[in-house]
Amino acid sequence: MGLDRWCARVVAYAALMTDQYPPFRLDTGEVEPSPVVGAGPAPA
């Protein structure tokens, strides 16, 4: 029964995952920086 609960938990977690994540920032101050539009990888 424990394995069934674990499998259900893993399936529910995987089903709720999305490709859209919030940006990673350590500082969550009052002023939000404006997002950079069209930012791609830096040239080598």
PDBQT receptor file of N, H, CA, C and O in Angstrom, charges set to zero:
ATOM      1  N   MET A   1       0.827  -1.184   0.000  1.00  0.00    +0.000 N 
ATOM      2  CA  MET A   1       0.000   0.000   0.000  1.00  0.00    +0.000 C 
ATOM      3  C   MET A   1       0.880   1.260   0.000  1.00  0.00    +0.000 C 
ATOM      4  O   MET A   1       0.536   2.259  -0.632  1.00  0.00    +0.000 OA
ATOM      5  N   GLY A   2       1.995   1.209   0.698  1.00  0.00    +0.000 N 
ATOM      6  H   GLY A   2       2.274   0.398   1.211  1.00  0.00    +0.000 HD
ATOM      7  CA  GLY A   2       2.899   2.351   0.734  1.00  0.00    +0.000 C 
ATOM      8  C   GLY A   2       3.458   2.678  -0.639  1.00  0.00    +0.000 C 
ATOM      9  O   GLY A   2       3.615   3.849  -0.986  1.00  0.00    +0.000 OA
ATOM     10  N   LEU A   3       3.757   1.657  -1.416  1.00  0.00    +0.000 N 
ATOM     11  H   LEU A   3       3.630   0.706  -1.134  1.00  0.00    +0.000 HD
ATOM     12  CA  LEU A   3       4.264   1.875  -2.779  1.00  0.00    +0.000 C 
ATOM     13  C   LEU A   3       3.201   2.514  -3.651  1.00  0.00    +0.000 C 
ATOM     14  O   LEU A   3       3.521   3.372  -4.473  1.00  0.00    +0.000 OA
ATOM     15  N   ASP A   4       1.954   2.123  -3.496  1.00  0.00    +0.000 N 
ATOM     16  H   ASP A   4       1.694   1.426  -2.828  1.00  0.00    +0.000 HD
ATOM     17  CA  ASP A   4       0.857   2.729  -4.261  1.00  0.00    +0.000 C 
ATOM     18  C   ASP A   4       0.726   4.215  -3.942  1.00  0.00    +0.000 C 
ATOM     19  O   ASP A   4       0.544   5.029  -4.847  1.00  0.00    +0.000 OA
ATOM     20  N   ARG A   5       0.819   4.574  -2.663  1.00  0.00    +0.000 N 
ATOM     21  H   ARG A   5       0.967   3.913  -1.927  1.00  0.00    +0.000 HD
ATOM     22  CA  ARG A   5       0.736   5.988  -2.278  1.00  0.00    +0.000 C 
ATOM     23  C   ARG A   5       1.901   6.770  -2.854  1.00  0.00    +0.000 C 
ATOM     24  O   ARG A   5       1.722   7.888  -3.339  1.00  0.00    +0.000 OA
ATOM     25  N   TRP A   6       3.104   6.185  -2.805  1.00  0.00    +0.000 N 
ATOM     26  H   TRP A   6       3.249   5.277  -2.411  1.00  0.00    +0.000 HD
ATOM     27  CA  TRP A   6       4.284   6.865  -3.330  1.00  0.00    +0.000 C 
ATOM     28  C   TRP A   6       4.137   7.083  -4.838  1.00  0.00    +0.000 C 
ATOM     29  O   TRP A   6       4.436   8.167  -5.339  1.00  0.00    +0.000 OA
ATOM     30  N   CYS A   7       3.682   6.065  -5.558  1.00  0.00    +0.000 N 
ATOM     31  H   CYS A   7       3.439   5.184  -5.151  1.00  0.00    +0.000 HD
ATOM     32  CA  CYS A   7       3.494   6.195  -7.010  1.00  0.00    +0.000 C 
ATOM     33  C   CYS A   7       2.447   7.253  -7.337  1.00  0.00    +0.000 C 
ATOM     34  O   CYS A   7       2.630   8.032  -8.272  1.00  0.00    +0.000 OA
ATOM     35  N   ALA A   8       1.359   7.291  -6.583  1.00  0.00    +0.000 N 
ATOM     36  H   ALA A   8       1.211   6.658  -5.823  1.00  0.00    +0.000 HD
ATOM     37  CA  ALA A   8       0.328   8.297  -6.827  1.00  0.00    +0.000 C 
ATOM     38  C   ALA A   8       0.879   9.692  -6.574  1.00  0.00    +0.000 C 
ATOM     39  O   ALA A   8       0.557  10.627  -7.307  1.00  0.00    +0.000 OA
ATOM     40  N   ARG A   9       1.706   9.841  -5.543  1.00  0.00    +0.000 N 
ATOM     41  H   ARG A   9       1.967   9.081  -4.947  1.00  0.00    +0.000 HD
ATOM     42  CA  ARG A   9       2.304  11.137  -5.235  1.00  0.00    +0.000 C 
ATOM     43  C   ARG A   9       3.245  11.586  -6.358  1.00  0.00    +0.000 C 
ATOM     44  O   ARG A   9       3.232  12.756  -6.740  1.00  0.00    +0.000 OA
ATOM     45  N   VAL A  10       4.052  10.675  -6.885  1.00  0.00    +0.000 N 
ATOM     46  H   VAL A  10       4.062   9.725  -6.574  1.00  0.00    +0.000 HD
ATOM     47  CA  VAL A  10       4.983  11.001  -7.963  1.00  0.00    +0.000 C 
ATOM     48  C   VAL A  10       4.222  11.365  -9.238  1.00  0.00    +0.000 C 
ATOM     49  O   VAL A  10       4.593  12.313  -9.931  1.00  0.00    +0.000 OA
ATOM     50  N   VAL A  11       3.178  10.630  -9.545  1.00  0.00    +0.000 N 
ATOM     51  H   VAL A  11       2.877   9.861  -8.981  1.00  0.00    +0.000 HD
ATOM     52  CA  VAL A  11       2.383  10.917 -10.742  1.00  0.00    +0.000 C 
ATOM     53  C   VAL A  11       1.692  12.274 -10.610  1.00  0.00    +0.000 C 
ATOM     54  O   VAL A  11       1.650  13.035 -11.577  1.00  0.00    +0.000 OA
ATOM     55  N   ALA A  12       1.154  12.588  -9.439  1.00  0.00    +0.000 N 
ATOM     56  H   ALA A  12       1.188  11.970  -8.654  1.00  0.00    +0.000 HD
ATOM     57  CA  ALA A  12       0.502  13.880  -9.229  1.00  0.00    +0.000 C 
ATOM     58  C   ALA A  12       1.514  15.012  -9.343  1.00  0.00    +0.000 C 
ATOM     59  O   ALA A  12       1.215  16.045  -9.941  1.00  0.00    +0.000 OA
ATOM     60  N   TYR A  13       2.697  14.836  -8.783  1.00  0.00    +0.000 N 
ATOM     61  H   TYR A  13       2.940  13.996  -8.297  1.00  0.00    +0.000 HD
ATOM     62  CA  TYR A  13       3.734  15.860  -8.875  1.00  0.00    +0.000 C 
ATOM     63  C   TYR A  13       4.138  16.084 -10.324  1.00  0.00    +0.000 C 
ATOM     64  O   TYR A  13       4.263  17.230 -10.756  1.00  0.00    +0.000 OA
ATOM     65  N   ALA A  14       4.342  15.020 -11.076  1.00  0.00    +0.000 N 
ATOM     66  H   ALA A  14       4.241  14.089 -10.725  1.00  0.00    +0.000 HD
ATOM     67  CA  ALA A  14       4.743  15.145 -12.477  1.00  0.00    +0.000 C 
ATOM     68  C   ALA A  14       3.631  15.777 -13.314  1.00  0.00    +0.000 C 
ATOM     69  O   ALA A  14       3.912  16.521 -14.253  1.00  0.00    +0.000 OA
ATOM     70  N   ALA A  15       2.372  15.486 -12.981  1.00  0.00    +0.000 N 
ATOM     71  H   ALA A  15       2.144  14.882 -12.218  1.00  0.00    +0.000 HD
ATOM     72  CA  ALA A  15       1.254  16.043 -13.746  1.00  0.00    +0.000 C 
ATOM     73  C   ALA A  15       1.107  17.539 -13.509  1.00  0.00    +0.000 C 
ATOM     74  O   ALA A  15       0.636  18.259 -14.390  1.00  0.00    +0.000 OA
ATOM     75  N   LEU A  16       1.504  18.017 -12.334  1.00  0.00    +0.000 N 
ATOM     76  H   LEU A  16       1.886  17.432 -11.618  1.00  0.00    +0.000 HD
ATOM     77  CA  LEU A  16       1.363  19.437 -12.022  1.00  0.00    +0.000 C 
ATOM     78  C   LEU A  16       2.552  20.275 -12.483  1.00  0.00    +0.000 C 
ATOM     79  O   LEU A  16       2.503  21.502 -12.390  1.00  0.00    +0.000 OA
ATOM     80  N   MET A  17       3.610  19.650 -12.973  1.00  0.00    +0.000 N 
ATOM     81  H   MET A  17       3.649  18.654 -13.048  1.00  0.00    +0.000 HD
ATOM     82  CA  MET A  17       4.779  20.404 -13.435  1.00  0.00    +0.000 C 
ATOM     83  C   MET A  17       4.454  21.123 -14.741  1.00  0.00    +0.000 C 
ATOM     84  O   MET A  17       3.745  20.594 -15.598  1.00  0.00    +0.000 OA
ATOM     85  N   THR A  18       4.984  22.335 -14.876  1.00  0.00    +0.000 N 
ATOM     86  H   THR A  18       5.559  22.764 -14.180  1.00  0.00    +0.000 HD
ATOM     87  CA  THR A  18       4.804  23.095 -16.114  1.00  0.00    +0.000 C 
ATOM     88  C   THR A  18       6.160  23.541 -16.624  1.00  0.00    +0.000 C 
ATOM     89  O   THR A  18       7.157  23.464 -15.905  1.00  0.00    +0.000 OA
ATOM     90  N   ASP A  19       6.201  24.006 -17.859  1.00  0.00    +0.000 N 
ATOM     91  H   ASP A  19       5.392  24.069 -18.443  1.00  0.00    +0.000 HD
ATOM     92  CA  ASP A  19       7.434  24.506 -18.447  1.00  0.00    +0.000 C 
ATOM     93  C   ASP A  19       7.698  25.945 -18.042  1.00  0.00    +0.000 C 
ATOM     94  O   ASP A  19       8.781  26.470 -18.300  1.00  0.00    +0.000 OA
ATOM     95  N   GLN A  20       6.736  26.585 -17.418  1.00  0.00    +0.000 N 
ATOM     96  H   GLN A  20       5.856  26.159 -17.209  1.00  0.00    +0.000 HD
ATOM     97  CA  GLN A  20       6.860  27.998 -17.077  1.00  0.00    +0.000 C 
ATOM     98  C   GLN A  20       7.215  28.130 -15.601  1.00  0.00    +0.000 C 
ATOM     99  O   GLN A  20       6.423  27.781 -14.726  1.00  0.00    +0.000 OA
ATOM    100  N   TYR A  21       8.408  28.635 -15.340  1.00  0.00    +0.000 N 
ATOM    101  H   TYR A  21       9.052  28.919 -16.051  1.00  0.00    +0.000 HD
ATOM    102  CA  TYR A  21       8.881  28.802 -13.976  1.00  0.00    +0.000 C 
ATOM    103  C   TYR A  21       9.082  30.280 -13.691  1.00  0.00    +0.000 C 
ATOM    104  O   TYR A  21       9.385  31.042 -14.609  1.00  0.00    +0.000 OA
ATOM    105  N   PRO A  22       8.924  30.702 -12.459  1.00  0.00    +0.000 N 
ATOM    106  CA  PRO A  22       9.212  32.101 -12.129  1.00  0.00    +0.000 C 
ATOM    107  C   PRO A  22      10.715  32.344 -12.213  1.00  0.00    +0.000 C 
ATOM    108  O   PRO A  22      11.504  31.414 -12.042  1.00  0.00    +0.000 OA
ATOM    109  N   PRO A  23      11.118  33.585 -12.474  1.00  0.00    +0.000 N 
ATOM    110  CA  PRO A  23      12.554  33.868 -12.553  1.00  0.00    +0.000 C 
ATOM    111  C   PRO A  23      13.218  33.680 -11.194  1.00  0.00    +0.000 C 
ATOM    112  O   PRO A  23      12.605  33.934 -10.157  1.00  0.00    +0.000 OA
ATOM    113  N   PHE A  24      14.458  33.238 -11.203  1.00  0.00    +0.000 N 
ATOM    114  H   PHE A  24      14.955  33.031 -12.045  1.00  0.00    +0.000 HD
ATOM    115  CA  PHE A  24      15.183  33.012  -9.959  1.00  0.00    +0.000 C 
ATOM    116  C   PHE A  24      15.840  34.307  -9.534  1.00  0.00    +0.000 C 
ATOM    117  O   PHE A  24      16.674  34.852 -10.257  1.00  0.00    +0.000 OA
ATOM    118  N   ARG A  25      15.469  34.803  -8.365  1.00  0.00    +0.000 N 
ATOM    119  H   ARG A  25      14.792  34.361  -7.778  1.00  0.00    +0.000 HD
ATOM    120  CA  ARG A  25      16.071  36.014  -7.807  1.00  0.00    +0.000 C 
ATOM    121  C   ARG A  25      16.215  35.824  -6.312  1.00  0.00    +0.000 C 
ATOM    122  O   ARG A  25      15.318  35.300  -5.652  1.00  0.00    +0.000 OA
ATOM    123  N   LEU A  26      17.342  36.248  -5.786  1.00  0.00    +0.000 N 
ATOM    124  H   LEU A  26      18.071  36.674  -6.322  1.00  0.00    +0.000 HD
ATOM    125  CA  LEU A  26      17.530  36.185  -4.343  1.00  0.00    +0.000 C 
ATOM    126  C   LEU A  26      16.901  37.385  -3.662  1.00  0.00    +0.000 C 
ATOM    127  O   LEU A  26      16.446  37.286  -2.522  1.00  0.00    +0.000 OA
ATOM    128  N   ASP A  27      16.871  38.531  -4.357  1.00  0.00    +0.000 N 
ATOM    129  H   ASP A  27      17.241  38.611  -5.283  1.00  0.00    +0.000 HD
ATOM    130  CA  ASP A  27      16.330  39.750  -3.777  1.00  0.00    +0.000 C 
ATOM    131  C   ASP A  27      14.898  39.932  -4.255  1.00  0.00    +0.000 C 
ATOM    132  O   ASP A  27      14.663  40.054  -5.457  1.00  0.00    +0.000 OA
ATOM    133  N   THR A  28      13.955  39.953  -3.355  1.00  0.00    +0.000 N 
ATOM    134  H   THR A  28      14.146  39.854  -2.378  1.00  0.00    +0.000 HD
ATOM    135  CA  THR A  28      12.559  40.203  -3.709  1.00  0.00    +0.000 C 
ATOM    136  C   THR A  28      12.138  41.534  -3.116  1.00  0.00    +0.000 C 
ATOM    137  O   THR A  28      11.176  41.611  -2.351  1.00  0.00    +0.000 OA
ATOM    138  N   GLY A  29      12.871  42.586  -3.478  1.00  0.00    +0.000 N 
ATOM    139  H   GLY A  29      13.652  42.523  -4.099  1.00  0.00    +0.000 HD
ATOM    140  CA  GLY A  29      12.618  43.909  -2.941  1.00  0.00    +0.000 C 
ATOM    141  C   GLY A  29      11.349  44.524  -3.495  1.00  0.00    +0.000 C 
ATOM    142  O   GLY A  29      10.571  43.864  -4.183  1.00  0.00    +0.000 OA
ATOM    143  N   GLU A  30      11.150  45.800  -3.186  1.00  0.00    +0.000 N 
ATOM    144  H   GLU A  30      11.783  46.336  -2.627  1.00  0.00    +0.000 HD
ATOM    145  CA  GLU A  30       9.935  46.492  -3.583  1.00  0.00    +0.000 C 
ATOM    146  C   GLU A  30       9.862  46.732  -5.090  1.00  0.00    +0.000 C 
ATOM    147  O   GLU A  30       8.779  46.669  -5.671  1.00  0.00    +0.000 OA
ATOM    148  N   VAL A  31      10.992  47.004  -5.725  1.00  0.00    +0.000 N 
ATOM    149  H   VAL A  31      11.872  47.055  -5.253  1.00  0.00    +0.000 HD
ATOM    150  CA  VAL A  31      11.009  47.351  -7.155  1.00  0.00    +0.000 C 
ATOM    151  C   VAL A  31      11.293  46.105  -7.967  1.00  0.00    +0.000 C 
ATOM    152  O   VAL A  31      12.305  45.435  -7.765  1.00  0.00    +0.000 OA
ATOM    153  N   GLU A  32      10.404  45.802  -8.877  1.00  0.00    +0.000 N 
ATOM    154  H   GLU A  32       9.582  46.346  -9.042  1.00  0.00    +0.000 HD
ATOM    155  CA  GLU A  32      10.594  44.677  -9.779  1.00  0.00    +0.000 C 
ATOM    156  C   GLU A  32      11.331  45.149 -11.025  1.00  0.00    +0.000 C 
ATOM    157  O   GLU A  32      10.920  46.139 -11.630  1.00  0.00    +0.000 OA
ATOM    158  N   PRO A  33      12.400  44.481 -11.427  1.00  0.00    +0.000 N 
ATOM    159  CA  PRO A  33      13.083  44.881 -12.653  1.00  0.00    +0.000 C 
ATOM    160  C   PRO A  33      12.221  44.544 -13.863  1.00  0.00    +0.000 C 
ATOM    161  O   PRO A  33      11.486  43.556 -13.856  1.00  0.00    +0.000 OA
ATOM    162  N   SER A  34      12.316  45.366 -14.897  1.00  0.00    +0.000 N 
ATOM    163  H   SER A  34      12.913  46.168 -14.903  1.00  0.00    +0.000 HD
ATOM    164  CA  SER A  34      11.539  45.092 -16.103  1.00  0.00    +0.000 C 
ATOM    165  C   SER A  34      12.183  43.928 -16.847  1.00  0.00    +0.000 C 
ATOM    166  O   SER A  34      13.409  43.849 -16.921  1.00  0.00    +0.000 OA
ATOM    167  N   PRO A  35      11.377  43.024 -17.399  1.00  0.00    +0.000 N 
ATOM    168  CA  PRO A  35      11.932  41.867 -18.090  1.00  0.00    +0.000 C 
ATOM    169  C   PRO A  35      12.618  42.305 -19.400  1.00  0.00    +0.000 C 
ATOM    170  O   PRO A  35      12.183  43.250 -20.057  1.00  0.00    +0.000 OA
ATOM    171  N   VAL A  36      13.671  41.612 -19.749  1.00  0.00    +0.000 N 
ATOM    172  H   VAL A  36      14.024  40.844 -19.215  1.00  0.00    +0.000 HD
ATOM    173  CA  VAL A  36      14.384  41.892 -20.991  1.00  0.00    +0.000 C 
ATOM    174  C   VAL A  36      13.694  41.108 -22.099  1.00  0.00    +0.000 C 
ATOM    175  O   VAL A  36      13.646  39.879 -22.064  1.00  0.00    +0.000 OA
ATOM    176  N   VAL A  37      13.160  41.826 -23.079  1.00  0.00    +0.000 N 
ATOM    177  H   VAL A  37      13.199  42.825 -23.107  1.00  0.00    +0.000 HD
ATOM    178  CA  VAL A  37      12.438  41.192 -24.177  1.00  0.00    +0.000 C 
ATOM    179  C   VAL A  37      13.433  40.810 -25.257  1.00  0.00    +0.000 C 
ATOM    180  O   VAL A  37      14.280  41.612 -25.649  1.00  0.00    +0.000 OA
ATOM    181  N   GLY A  38      13.323  39.581 -25.734  1.00  0.00    +0.000 N 
ATOM    182  H   GLY A  38      12.634  38.929 -25.415  1.00  0.00    +0.000 HD
ATOM    183  CA  GLY A  38      14.173  39.122 -26.830  1.00  0.00    +0.000 C 
ATOM    184  C   GLY A  38      15.582  38.768 -26.383  1.00  0.00    +0.000 C 
ATOM    185  O   GLY A  38      16.487  38.693 -27.214  1.00  0.00    +0.000 OA
ATOM    186  N   ALA A  39      15.783  38.555 -25.114  1.00  0.00    +0.000 N 
ATOM    187  H   ALA A  39      15.047  38.616 -24.439  1.00  0.00    +0.000 HD
ATOM    188  CA  ALA A  39      17.122  38.198 -24.640  1.00  0.00    +0.000 C 
ATOM    189  C   ALA A  39      17.413  36.763 -25.020  1.00  0.00    +0.000 C 
ATOM    190  O   ALA A  39      16.628  35.860 -24.730  1.00  0.00    +0.000 OA
ATOM    191  N   GLY A  40      18.522  36.562 -25.656  1.00  0.00    +0.000 N 
ATOM    192  H   GLY A  40      19.159  37.295 -25.892  1.00  0.00    +0.000 HD
ATOM    193  CA  GLY A  40      18.928  35.227 -26.049  1.00  0.00    +0.000 C 
ATOM    194  C   GLY A  40      20.255  34.905 -25.403  1.00  0.00    +0.000 C 
ATOM    195  O   GLY A  40      20.705  35.624 -24.511  1.00  0.00    +0.000 OA
ATOM    196  N   PRO A  41      20.877  33.848 -25.837  1.00  0.00    +0.000 N 
ATOM    197  CA  PRO A  41      22.181  33.510 -25.263  1.00  0.00    +0.000 C 
ATOM    198  C   PRO A  41      23.221  34.537 -25.669  1.00  0.00    +0.000 C 
ATOM    199  O   PRO A  41      23.143  35.129 -26.746  1.00  0.00    +0.000 OA
ATOM    200  N   ALA A  42      24.184  34.740 -24.803  1.00  0.00    +0.000 N 
ATOM    201  H   ALA A  42      24.248  34.259 -23.928  1.00  0.00    +0.000 HD
ATOM    202  CA  ALA A  42      25.243  35.719 -25.068  1.00  0.00    +0.000 C 
ATOM    203  C   ALA A  42      26.128  35.224 -26.208  1.00  0.00    +0.000 C 
ATOM    204  O   ALA A  42      26.405  34.028 -26.299  1.00  0.00    +0.000 OA
ATOM    205  N   PRO A  43      26.572  36.126 -27.074  1.00  0.00    +0.000 N 
ATOM    206  CA  PRO A  43      27.462  35.692 -28.161  1.00  0.00    +0.000 C 
ATOM    207  C   PRO A  43      28.815  35.217 -27.616  1.00  0.00    +0.000 C 
ATOM    208  O   PRO A  43      29.311  35.721 -26.609  1.00  0.00    +0.000 OA
ATOM    209  N   ALA A  44      29.382  34.253 -28.298  1.00  0.00    +0.000 N 
ATOM    210  H   ALA A  44      28.979  33.843 -29.116  1.00  0.00    +0.000 HD
ATOM    211  CA  ALA A  44      30.653  33.673 -27.822  1.00  0.00    +0.000 C 
ATOM    212  C   ALA A  44      31.836  34.500 -28.257  1.00  0.00    +0.000 C 
ATOM    213  O   ALA A  44      32.977  34.159 -27.945  1.00  0.00    +0.000 OA
TER     214      ALA A  44
